[in-house]
Amino acid sequence: MKGNIFLSISIISEVFGTTMLKLSEGFTKPLPSIGVAIGFFIAFYCLSLCLKTIPLSLAYAIWSGVGTAFTALIGVILWQDPFGVLTFLGLVLIIGGVVFLSASDSPKHTAESSS
């Protein structure tokens, strides 16, 4: 449970940091630039904490996939980035990939663990 909370905070912080990256205009605006550093620091710190309970491959897939999807949606909503059928399909594939990875993360029993 703690791992999921840390992963969620990490995703939110990464999306915040990426949004601030856009607002920093190449690190020429101080406040958004500080927001980038804070957002990514929290994102990586919380990602490292979630790795205590969530496998790396699953955590990174969820973190990057959900972060990418949310960031794309923010781009469409805030900056009127183009949104068409291919963008929608891409987001569906990203989210679908994360769902499949999550579903495939069932405990595996080996001969050693059942002894």
RAQUI-V665206 format. One line per field, one symbol per residue. ss: DSSP state (h for helix, s for strand, l for the rest). psi: psi as a letter, one per 40 degrees, with the letter a starting at -180 (. if undefined). Layout:
BEGIN
ss->???
psi->???
END
This chain:
BEGIN
ss->lhhhhhhhhhhhhhhhhhhhhhhllllllhhhhhhhhhhhhhhhhhhhhhlllllhhhhhhhhhhhhhhhhhhhhhhhhlllllhhhhhhhhhhhhhhhhhhhllllllllllll
psi->dddddddddddddddddddddddefffehdddddddddddddddddddddedehidddddddddddddddddddddddefihhadddddddddddddddddddefihhhiddde.
END
